[in-house]
Amino acid sequence: MKNFFVLAIVLFLFSCKTETRNKIPVYAWESGPGKKSDTELLSEFKELKEKGIDGLMFSAGHSPETNQRVAKLAREAGLEYHAWIPTLVQSSEGLLDTSLYAVNGLGESAWTNPAYVGYYKFLCPNREEVYTFLENLYGKIADIPEVDGIHLDYIRFPDVILAEGLWKKYGLVMDREYPQFDYCYCDKCVADFKEKSGINILEVEDPSQVEEWKQFRYDLITNLVNQLAERIHSKDKQITAAVFPGPNSVAKKIVRQEWDKWNLDAFYPMNYNDFYLEDTEWIGEVSREAYESTHGKVPVYSGLFICPAPERKTAEPDPENHGLVPSEIADAINQSVSNGAAGVCLFTPSRMTEEGWAEFRKAIYK
């Protein structure tokens, strides 16, 4: 009888270890802390850990003190903490000189005439002052011992073409690149491109047909990212980024992200299939593309957009309230991982229903 109980304990412990070993890595985008107390935050973080989340891309603003507070609590709950801070979108008045903002093909500043929505105030990535600002911002956060890494977002140009699922919301048909959504045509970008290529882009009838102009802007983003990566790595911290799917099928075409050339520790492509009027199979396709583009050398975590109210999805007019319903979550995870993704990242845990969590848990322990 004694031997039976010993064997039962061994088998139980083995099954626990096997479950842990086979678990898919899962991260999540989340924001706060708002007015939540330490007790409330710690309780939430512990619950996320129990549900299978391994780390947070947490948006707590620019404050080192706030990031340190939240990071300590995340660590206590057993979660990684990556400070999720927008890069080229900075809309606080007085934070930076307005001359540093990107300019569209009509000569309009993103500060005074942002595309699509009011917060789309994008900085020009071709300005030394912008790099200095970002280096200082991210450097202070990276110096916090409890912070595991920096997570870049909006590290791109504005969408020169919106994902098709958003066209109706904004009353647009984006069958080509239009100048009011095409950036950056500031004096420095125009002059630097002319010096490099001999082409005055302001004299070109259709700039969208000039491949050198596209590559010039891919390189502006790549150079900025790699400068920041060198700085953060010098502090022995990770640096990652939320990116558009692809890179070739989507990211390069609509936001000028050639992210397979970025020297980062992991990529988090936002594989939000509903935005592209696609199903979960498409998530597998772009996950495969990401894996092959990075040659499997850098982890890619497939970003999954969760529907907050599945029962109302078909009647919901705003596509940004669409997303994966519970019956799609397991397939989205399987499509991602079977096609090369190292794991997944949820946007966001707060949008998950109880049914969604149940389907999620089945999938991550397969």
HULINSUL-V297091 format. One record per residue. N is the residue number from 0. RES is the residue in one letter. SS is DSSP state (a for helix, b for strand, c for the rest). PHI is phi in radians with two decimals (* if undefined). PSI is psi in whole degrees, 0 to 359 (999 if undefined). Layout:
N:RES:SS:PHI:PSI  N:RES:SS:PHI:PSI
//
This chain:
0:M:c:*:319  1:K:a:-1.06:316  2:N:a:-1.10:325  3:F:a:-1.10:316  4:F:a:-1.17:322  5:V:a:-1.08:315  6:L:a:-1.10:319  7:A:a:-1.08:318  8:I:a:-1.13:316  9:V:a:-1.06:315  10:L:a:-1.12:321  11:F:a:-1.10:313  12:L:a:-1.12:322  13:F:a:-1.12:318  14:S:a:-1.14:323  15:C:a:-1.12:315  16:K:a:-1.14:321  17:T:a:-1.12:317  18:E:a:-1.07:316  19:T:a:-1.11:317  20:R:a:-1.14:325  21:N:c:-1.56:0  22:K:c:-1.22:138  23:I:c:-1.29:133  24:P:b:-1.10:135  25:V:b:-2.32:131  26:Y:b:-2.07:172  27:A:b:-2.63:141  28:W:b:-1.49:130  29:E:b:-2.62:158  30:S:b:-2.36:164  31:G:c:2.73:203  32:P:c:-1.51:354  33:G:c:1.06:227  34:K:c:-1.77:14  35:K:c:-1.23:141  36:S:c:-1.37:168  37:D:a:-1.04:320  38:T:a:-1.08:317  39:E:a:-1.15:316  40:L:a:-1.11:314  41:L:a:-1.07:319  42:S:a:-1.08:316  43:E:a:-1.10:316  44:F:a:-1.14:318  45:K:a:-1.10:322  46:E:a:-1.15:319  47:L:a:-1.10:319  48:K:a:-1.07:315  49:E:a:-1.10:329  50:K:a:-1.43:352  51:G:c:2.02:6  52:I:c:-1.42:135  53:D:c:-1.77:334  54:G:b:-2.81:158  55:L:b:-2.02:137  56:M:b:-1.67:97  57:F:b:-1.88:127  58:S:b:-1.67:103  59:A:c:-2.11:17  60:G:c:1.45:195  61:H:c:-1.55:348  62:S:c:-1.26:121  63:P:a:-1.07:324  64:E:a:-1.13:316  65:T:a:-1.16:316  66:N:a:-1.09:321  67:Q:a:-1.14:318  68:R:a:-1.02:310  69:V:a:-1.23:322  70:A:a:-1.08:320  71:K:a:-1.05:318  72:L:a:-1.20:322  73:A:a:-1.11:316  74:R:a:-1.06:318  75:E:a:-1.07:327  76:A:c:-1.46:357  77:G:c:1.54:19  78:L:c:-1.85:146  79:E:b:-1.23:153  80:Y:b:-2.25:115  81:H:b:-2.02:122  82:A:b:-1.28:112  83:W:b:-1.62:104  84:I:b:-2.30:122  85:P:b:-0.91:146  86:T:c:-1.71:287  87:L:c:-1.60:351  88:V:b:-1.64:111  89:Q:c:-2.38:106  90:S:c:-1.91:6  91:S:c:-1.32:126  92:E:c:-1.15:134  93:G:c:1.52:354  94:L:c:-1.23:319  95:L:c:-2.44:157  96:D:c:-1.11:134  97:T:a:-1.16:344  98:S:a:-1.23:350  99:L:a:-1.55:0  100:Y:b:-1.50:151  101:A:c:-1.15:156  102:V:b:-2.14:137  103:N:b:-1.53:181  104:G:c:-1.19:350  105:L:c:-1.67:1  106:G:c:1.49:15  107:E:c:-1.66:138  108:S:b:-1.35:142  109:A:c:-1.15:342  110:W:c:-1.28:316  111:T:c:-1.63:333  112:N:c:-2.32:64  113:P:c:-1.12:145  114:A:c:-1.31:141  115:Y:c:1.20:298  116:V:c:-2.36:158  117:G:c:-1.08:331  118:Y:c:-1.50:359  119:Y:c:-1.33:53  120:K:c:-1.67:90  121:F:b:-1.57:135  122:L:b:-1.36:157  123:C:c:-1.41:127  124:P:c:-1.33:358  125:N:c:-1.76:24  126:R:c:-2.11:130  127:E:a:-1.08:326  128:E:a:-1.10:326  129:V:a:-1.20:316  130:Y:a:-1.07:316  131:T:a:-1.05:317  132:F:a:-1.05:313  133:L:a:-1.20:321  134:E:a:-1.05:316  135:N:a:-1.18:317  136:L:a:-1.06:305  137:Y:a:-1.25:328  138:G:a:-1.10:319  139:K:a:-1.12:321  140:I:a:-1.24:321  141:A:a:-1.16:337  142:D:c:-1.28:347  143:I:c:-1.27:122  144:P:c:-0.99:324  145:E:c:-1.38:350  146:V:c:-1.46:125  147:D:c:-1.43:331  148:G:b:-3.02:174  149:I:b:-1.87:133  150:H:b:-2.01:111  151:L:b:-1.38:147  152:D:b:-2.55:159  153:Y:c:0.88:42  154:I:c:-1.72:75  155:R:c:-3.01:180  156:F:c:-1.60:164  157:P:c:-1.01:155  158:D:c:-1.08:111  159:V:c:-1.26:335  160:I:c:-2.38:124  161:L:c:-1.27:151  162:A:c:-0.96:139  163:E:a:-1.03:329  164:G:a:-1.14:347  165:L:a:-1.77:355  166:W:a:-1.04:313  167:K:a:-1.10:320  168:K:a:-1.01:320  169:Y:a:-1.74:6  170:G:c:1.13:41  171:L:c:-2.21:153  172:V:c:-2.15:108  173:M:c:-1.81:72  174:D:c:-1.46:356  175:R:c:-2.82:179  176:E:c:-1.42:123  177:Y:c:-1.83:143  178:P:a:-1.05:329  179:Q:a:-1.21:346  180:F:a:-1.97:6  181:D:c:-1.83:123  182:Y:b:-2.27:155  183:C:c:-2.09:133  184:Y:c:-1.99:32  185:C:c:-1.19:166  186:D:a:-1.00:320  187:K:a:-1.19:316  188:C:a:-1.09:316  189:V:a:-1.08:314  190:A:a:-1.17:316  191:D:a:-1.14:322  192:F:a:-1.19:321  193:K:a:-1.12:318  194:E:a:-1.10:323  195:K:a:-1.34:320  196:S:a:-1.96:342  197:G:c:1.47:0  198:I:c:-1.76:128  199:N:c:-1.56:103  200:I:a:-1.14:338  201:L:a:-1.24:343  202:E:a:-1.70:359  203:V:c:-1.51:132  204:E:c:-1.12:317  205:D:c:-2.30:89  206:P:a:-1.01:337  207:S:a:-1.15:345  208:Q:a:-1.63:359  209:V:c:-1.68:103  210:E:a:-1.11:325  211:E:a:-1.11:327  212:W:a:-1.21:321  213:K:a:-1.11:312  214:Q:a:-1.11:323  215:F:a:-0.99:318  216:R:a:-1.39:327  217:Y:a:-0.97:314  218:D:a:-1.19:328  219:L:a:-1.06:316  220:I:a:-1.21:316  221:T:a:-1.04:315  222:N:a:-1.11:320  223:L:a:-1.11:313  224:V:a:-1.04:313  225:N:a:-1.21:330  226:Q:a:-1.13:315  227:L:a:-1.13:321  228:A:a:-1.09:318  229:E:a:-1.07:319  230:R:a:-1.16:314  231:I:a:-1.22:321  232:H:a:-1.11:330  233:S:c:-1.15:342  234:K:c:-1.71:10  235:D:c:1.04:37  236:K:c:-2.08:156  237:Q:b:-1.40:156  238:I:b:-2.43:128  239:T:b:-2.32:178  240:A:b:-2.69:145  241:A:b:-1.47:125  242:V:b:-2.26:168  243:F:b:-1.41:159  244:P:c:-1.04:157  245:G:c:2.22:234  246:P:c:-1.48:334  247:N:c:-1.27:323  248:S:c:-1.27:329  249:V:c:-2.29:303  250:A:a:-0.99:313  251:K:a:-1.15:321  252:K:a:-1.24:323  253:I:a:-1.96:342  254:V:a:-2.35:10  255:R:c:1.12:36  256:Q:c:-1.78:108  257:E:c:-1.72:64  258:W:a:-1.28:350  259:D:a:-1.23:354  260:K:a:-1.80:8  261:W:c:-1.58:139  262:N:c:-1.56:63  263:L:c:-1.86:170  264:D:c:-1.56:341  265:A:b:-2.94:155  266:F:b:-2.10:145  267:Y:b:-2.19:77  268:P:b:-1.16:134  269:M:b:-1.47:85  270:N:c:-1.47:61  271:Y:c:-1.49:86  272:N:a:-1.01:323  273:D:a:-1.07:328  274:F:a:-1.11:334  275:Y:a:-1.85:12  276:L:c:1.00:41  277:E:c:-2.10:166  278:D:c:-1.76:189  279:T:a:-1.22:337  280:E:a:-1.07:325  281:W:a:-1.08:324  282:I:a:-1.02:319  283:G:a:-1.12:320  284:E:a:-1.12:314  285:V:a:-1.31:334  286:S:a:-1.16:319  287:R:a:-1.11:317  288:E:a:-1.04:317  289:A:a:-1.11:316  290:Y:a:-1.06:314  291:E:a:-1.23:324  292:S:a:-1.16:327  293:T:c:-1.68:6  294:H:c:0.99:26  295:G:c:1.18:14  296:K:c:-1.61:341  297:V:c:-2.19:132  298:P:b:-1.05:138  299:V:b:-2.11:124  300:Y:b:-1.91:116  301:S:b:-1.25:117  302:G:b:-1.36:125  303:L:b:-1.98:128  304:F:b:-1.67:117  305:I:b:-1.66:137  306:C:c:-1.36:124  307:P:c:-1.34:337  308:A:c:-2.44:77  309:P:a:-0.95:325  310:E:a:-1.20:342  311:R:a:-1.92:6  312:K:a:-1.00:313  313:T:a:-1.16:337  314:A:a:-1.72:357  315:E:c:-1.42:119  316:P:c:-1.31:333  317:D:c:-1.53:115  318:P:a:-1.09:341  319:E:a:-1.38:0  320:N:a:-1.91:12  321:H:c:-1.54:203  322:G:c:2.25:188  323:L:b:-1.28:129  324:V:c:-1.55:164  325:P:a:-0.88:320  326:S:a:-1.20:348  327:E:a:-1.76:346  328:I:a:-1.10:313  329:A:a:-1.08:317  330:D:a:-1.14:321  331:A:a:-1.07:319  332:I:a:-1.17:314  333:N:a:-1.11:318  334:Q:a:-1.06:319  335:S:a:-1.12:305  336:V:a:-1.27:322  337:S:a:-1.20:345  338:N:c:-1.87:17  339:G:c:1.97:349  340:A:c:-1.16:141  341:A:c:-1.29:340  342:G:b:3.09:200  343:V:b:-2.33:166  344:C:b:-2.39:128  345:L:b:-1.62:135  346:F:b:-2.10:101  347:T:c:-2.28:168  348:P:a:-1.00:327  349:S:a:-1.20:345  350:R:a:-1.57:353  351:M:c:-1.36:138  352:T:c:-1.64:169  353:E:a:-1.06:321  354:E:a:-1.13:321  355:G:a:-1.09:318  356:W:a:-1.10:322  357:A:a:-1.12:316  358:E:a:-1.20:323  359:F:a:-1.06:312  360:R:a:-1.11:321  361:K:a:-1.03:319  362:A:a:-1.30:321  363:I:a:-1.32:344  364:Y:c:-1.83:12  365:K:c:-1.23:999
//
